[in-house]
Amino acid sequence: MKQASRALTTAAVGFLALDALLLGYAGIAWHRPALVAGGAVCAVGVVLVIVAWRRYRRTLAELDDAQRDMRQEIESIRALLHRRHLNN
């Protein structure tokens, strides 16, 4: 699943970057400011997708850490109950 999110993000960034480049070039070549603006919007979209992906990955890492900490706490509670012979 982690590879799928990376592939999807890479595809989105690639398509947006290509759109930004082609729209910007077409706008400059044909003297159409609207196309240049569309290219700029796509370029901003590239940045936003990358920032959102990095935030998503950081959140997943935090969740993995929290899950690992919870497992350790559960194991310590089980060990304590086992030592006190309270494992009903």
HUZIZI-V80282 format. One record per pair of residues at least 6 apart in sequence whose ideal C-beta (glycine too) atoms are under 7 Angstrom apart, sorted by sequence separation. I is the first residue (numbers start at 1). GAP is how many residues later the second one is. D is the distance in whole Angstrom. If there is no record, write none. Layout:
# HUZIZI-V80282
I&GAP&D  I&GAP&D
This chain:
# HUZIZI-V80282
27&6&7  81&6&5  27&8&3  28&8&6  26&9&5  27&9&3  23&12&5  24&12&6  27&12&6  23&15&5  24&15&3  23&16&4  20&19&5  23&19&6  20&22&4  19&23&4  20&23&4  16&26&5  20&26&7  16&29&5  17&29&5  16&30&5  13&33&6  16&33&7  13&36&6  12&37&5  13&37&6  9&40&6  9&44&5
